[in-house]
């Protein structure tokens, strides 16, 4: 059974001659402690995963920038090649 904060707040222990049943309280506290530990482990794992994914994202952003620069360079190079070819073709036609 997963506990919510409301479950913890609403938990009612049986009354015995000298107060609450110590075994019941101890069992409940053990269950809360185990679930709390599980939540902490999940949070730690997720924080590690976020850090890992942020690192990958930074890498992919750098790759994207490099690719965009390569595309820009390729476009400029092809434009220059086309301009040179047009100029050469024009000079051949004129000759």
C-alpha atoms as an extended CHARMM CRD file, in Angstrom:
* protein
*
        95  EXT
         1         1  UNK       CA              0.0000000000        0.0000000000        0.0000000000  PROA      1               0.0000000000
         2         2  UNK       CA              1.4280000000        3.4060000000       -1.0330000000  PROA      2               0.0000000000
         3         3  UNK       CA              0.9530000000        6.0800000000        1.5680000000  PROA      3               0.0000000000
         4         4  UNK       CA             -0.1280000000        9.6010000000        0.9100000000  PROA      4               0.0000000000
         5         5  UNK       CA              0.4840000000       12.4680000000        3.2650000000  PROA      5               0.0000000000
         6         6  UNK       CA             -3.2110000000       12.3110000000        4.0870000000  PROA      6               0.0000000000
         7         7  UNK       CA             -2.8620000000        8.6480000000        5.1120000000  PROA      7               0.0000000000
         8         8  UNK       CA             -0.1060000000        9.5920000000        7.5130000000  PROA      8               0.0000000000
         9         9  UNK       CA             -2.0570000000       12.5260000000        8.9240000000  PROA      9               0.0000000000
        10        10  UNK       CA             -5.2370000000       10.4750000000        9.3430000000  PROA      10              0.0000000000
        11        11  UNK       CA             -3.5470000000        7.3680000000       10.7910000000  PROA      11              0.0000000000
        12        12  UNK       CA             -5.3370000000        6.3460000000       13.9620000000  PROA      12              0.0000000000
        13        13  UNK       CA             -3.7650000000        3.9150000000       16.4000000000  PROA      13              0.0000000000
        14        14  UNK       CA             -5.6850000000        1.6180000000       18.7240000000  PROA      14              0.0000000000
        15        15  UNK       CA             -5.7930000000        2.6840000000       22.3130000000  PROA      15              0.0000000000
        16        16  UNK       CA             -4.6020000000        0.2250000000       24.9150000000  PROA      16              0.0000000000
        17        17  UNK       CA             -4.4090000000        0.4810000000       28.6410000000  PROA      17              0.0000000000
        18        18  UNK       CA             -1.3380000000        2.7120000000       28.6240000000  PROA      18              0.0000000000
        19        19  UNK       CA             -1.7740000000        4.5220000000       25.3090000000  PROA      19              0.0000000000
        20        20  UNK       CA             -1.2840000000        3.3380000000       21.7430000000  PROA      20              0.0000000000
        21        21  UNK       CA             -0.1810000000       -0.1550000000       20.7820000000  PROA      21              0.0000000000
        22        22  UNK       CA              3.6290000000        0.1360000000       20.4870000000  PROA      22              0.0000000000
        23        23  UNK       CA              3.8560000000       -2.7300000000       17.9940000000  PROA      23              0.0000000000
        24        24  UNK       CA              1.2860000000       -1.0910000000       15.7130000000  PROA      24              0.0000000000
        25        25  UNK       CA              3.0670000000        2.2440000000       15.9150000000  PROA      25              0.0000000000
        26        26  UNK       CA              6.4170000000        0.6010000000       15.2150000000  PROA      26              0.0000000000
        27        27  UNK       CA              5.0000000000       -1.3110000000       12.2250000000  PROA      27              0.0000000000
        28        28  UNK       CA              3.4780000000        1.8770000000       10.8360000000  PROA      28              0.0000000000
        29        29  UNK       CA              6.6900000000        3.8410000000       11.3100000000  PROA      29              0.0000000000
        30        30  UNK       CA              8.6480000000        1.0620000000        9.6130000000  PROA      30              0.0000000000
        31        31  UNK       CA              6.3100000000        1.1790000000        6.6150000000  PROA      31              0.0000000000
        32        32  UNK       CA              6.6020000000        4.9870000000        6.4430000000  PROA      32              0.0000000000
        33        33  UNK       CA             10.3870000000        4.7900000000        6.7000000000  PROA      33              0.0000000000
        34        34  UNK       CA             10.6080000000        2.2130000000        3.8890000000  PROA      34              0.0000000000
        35        35  UNK       CA              8.4000000000        4.2530000000        1.5790000000  PROA      35              0.0000000000
        36        36  UNK       CA             10.2560000000        7.4340000000        2.4480000000  PROA      36              0.0000000000
        37        37  UNK       CA             13.5380000000        5.7200000000        1.5580000000  PROA      37              0.0000000000
        38        38  UNK       CA             12.0270000000        4.5000000000       -1.6810000000  PROA      38              0.0000000000
        39        39  UNK       CA             10.9790000000        8.0540000000       -2.5440000000  PROA      39              0.0000000000
        40        40  UNK       CA             14.4390000000        9.3720000000       -1.7610000000  PROA      40              0.0000000000
        41        41  UNK       CA             16.0160000000        6.6730000000       -3.9420000000  PROA      41              0.0000000000
        42        42  UNK       CA             13.6320000000        7.5320000000       -6.7970000000  PROA      42              0.0000000000
        43        43  UNK       CA             14.3820000000       11.2270000000       -6.4430000000  PROA      43              0.0000000000
        44        44  UNK       CA             18.1280000000       10.5970000000       -6.4610000000  PROA      44              0.0000000000
        45        45  UNK       CA             17.8260000000        8.3660000000       -9.5340000000  PROA      45              0.0000000000
        46        46  UNK       CA             15.7040000000       10.9440000000      -11.3390000000  PROA      46              0.0000000000
        47        47  UNK       CA             18.0790000000       13.7870000000      -10.4650000000  PROA      47              0.0000000000
        48        48  UNK       CA             20.9500000000       11.7290000000      -11.8870000000  PROA      48              0.0000000000
        49        49  UNK       CA             18.9140000000       11.0430000000      -15.0260000000  PROA      49              0.0000000000
        50        50  UNK       CA             18.1200000000       14.7570000000      -15.4320000000  PROA      50              0.0000000000
        51        51  UNK       CA             21.8180000000       15.5980000000      -15.1590000000  PROA      51              0.0000000000
        52        52  UNK       CA             22.6550000000       12.9100000000      -17.7060000000  PROA      52              0.0000000000
        53        53  UNK       CA             19.9770000000       14.1380000000      -20.1270000000  PROA      53              0.0000000000
        54        54  UNK       CA             21.0530000000       17.7750000000      -19.7220000000  PROA      54              0.0000000000
        55        55  UNK       CA             24.6050000000       16.7460000000      -20.6140000000  PROA      55              0.0000000000
        56        56  UNK       CA             23.3580000000       14.9250000000      -23.7120000000  PROA      56              0.0000000000
        57        57  UNK       CA             21.1950000000       17.9030000000      -24.6540000000  PROA      57              0.0000000000
        58        58  UNK       CA             24.1850000000       20.2390000000      -24.4450000000  PROA      58              0.0000000000
        59        59  UNK       CA             26.1440000000       17.8570000000      -26.6810000000  PROA      59              0.0000000000
        60        60  UNK       CA             23.3260000000       17.6850000000      -29.2220000000  PROA      60              0.0000000000
        61        61  UNK       CA             23.0400000000       21.4790000000      -29.2420000000  PROA      61              0.0000000000
        62        62  UNK       CA             26.7370000000       21.6920000000      -30.0920000000  PROA      62              0.0000000000
        63        63  UNK       CA             26.3150000000       19.0970000000      -32.8430000000  PROA      63              0.0000000000
        64        64  UNK       CA             23.3250000000       21.0230000000      -34.2050000000  PROA      64              0.0000000000
        65        65  UNK       CA             25.3270000000       24.2530000000      -34.2870000000  PROA      65              0.0000000000
        66        66  UNK       CA             28.1870000000       22.5010000000      -36.1040000000  PROA      66              0.0000000000
        67        67  UNK       CA             25.7710000000       21.0210000000      -38.6310000000  PROA      67              0.0000000000
        68        68  UNK       CA             24.1140000000       24.3800000000      -39.2270000000  PROA      68              0.0000000000
        69        69  UNK       CA             27.5150000000       25.9270000000      -39.8270000000  PROA      69              0.0000000000
        70        70  UNK       CA             28.4200000000       23.1080000000      -42.2310000000  PROA      70              0.0000000000
        71        71  UNK       CA             25.1620000000       23.6210000000      -44.1620000000  PROA      71              0.0000000000
        72        72  UNK       CA             25.8170000000       27.3600000000      -44.3290000000  PROA      72              0.0000000000
        73        73  UNK       CA             29.3410000000       26.7360000000      -45.6330000000  PROA      73              0.0000000000
        74        74  UNK       CA             28.0810000000       24.1890000000      -48.1820000000  PROA      74              0.0000000000
        75        75  UNK       CA             25.4350000000       26.6200000000      -49.4530000000  PROA      75              0.0000000000
        76        76  UNK       CA             27.9880000000       29.3860000000      -49.8240000000  PROA      76              0.0000000000
        77        77  UNK       CA             30.4110000000       27.0630000000      -51.5900000000  PROA      77              0.0000000000
        78        78  UNK       CA             27.7460000000       25.8130000000      -53.9910000000  PROA      78              0.0000000000
        79        79  UNK       CA             26.6640000000       29.3970000000      -54.7080000000  PROA      79              0.0000000000
        80        80  UNK       CA             30.2510000000       30.3490000000      -55.4910000000  PROA      80              0.0000000000
        81        81  UNK       CA             30.6940000000       27.2710000000      -57.6960000000  PROA      81              0.0000000000
        82        82  UNK       CA             27.4790000000       28.0710000000      -59.5710000000  PROA      82              0.0000000000
        83        83  UNK       CA             28.5070000000       31.7090000000      -60.0440000000  PROA      83              0.0000000000
        84        84  UNK       CA             31.9080000000       30.6020000000      -61.3490000000  PROA      84              0.0000000000
        85        85  UNK       CA             30.2760000000       28.1120000000      -63.7210000000  PROA      85              0.0000000000
        86        86  UNK       CA             27.9000000000       30.7870000000      -65.0460000000  PROA      86              0.0000000000
        87        87  UNK       CA             30.7960000000       33.1870000000      -65.6040000000  PROA      87              0.0000000000
        88        88  UNK       CA             32.8060000000       30.5170000000      -67.3980000000  PROA      88              0.0000000000
        89        89  UNK       CA             29.8160000000       29.5210000000      -69.5200000000  PROA      89              0.0000000000
        90        90  UNK       CA             29.2360000000       33.1580000000      -70.4390000000  PROA      90              0.0000000000
        91        91  UNK       CA             32.8860000000       33.6030000000      -71.4700000000  PROA      91              0.0000000000
        92        92  UNK       CA             32.7710000000       30.3940000000      -73.5310000000  PROA      92              0.0000000000
        93        93  UNK       CA             29.6090000000       31.5740000000      -75.3180000000  PROA      93              0.0000000000
        94        94  UNK       CA             31.1510000000       34.9760000000      -75.9890000000  PROA      94              0.0000000000
        95        95  UNK       CA             34.3180000000       33.3950000000      -77.3720000000  PROA      95              0.0000000000
